Amino acid sequence: MSRTTVVLLMAGMGLLAFGSSMLTWIHAEAATPLGPQPVAVGGAEAVPVVPSAALAIVVAGLAMGLSGKVVRYLAPAAAVLAAVVGLVGVIGVLRDPNPAARSAAAEVGGVREISGMAELTAWPWVAAALLVLTGLVAAVLPLLAGTWAPAARKYERTPASAGKRADHPPSPQSDWDALSSGQDPTVDDDGDPEPPAEAPAAER
């Protein structure tokens, strides 16, 4: 699995988990003096940790594609931890959605009472499946990271370019080409500033 595929997969699953937390997870009826009132509880309201965990997974996925070797091993561990924390919260709602429904009912009628039992939608199950899948994928990523090529170093000069500068004296065109490729034309191969070129002797 390539680095690009892993980044897209991790970021995609994190965004899907975040999106699922923005949808309705629980339907209930709040008991109010005027009679039962419908209540819809979103995932972020029922389990506030889920959107935070999802964003942490997205960040971990991006870090794997942009950082060095050490971060490629730390980022999957962070993604696994975020997935586990979010999954624990989701499981709590799946086991008993009534506490979250009562909290929402208190905002509607001022009393933490609901009529009947709260009903779950399909979205908490979707979020749970995404978090489980994310944790499993992140757990095996360290085994794949060792086969990835090192990230390209844009500003590192190659021996070929160094030899070319030694064979050809600097000129405005070569300096411009060096700047375009991310190199500093005023620094020599040893990292020291190059002395300014001597001006031609004035004609007498």
Beta strands, then each sheet from edge to edge (+ up, - down):
strand 1: 24-32
strand 2: 35-42
strand 3: 119-120
sheet 1: 2+ 1- 3+
end
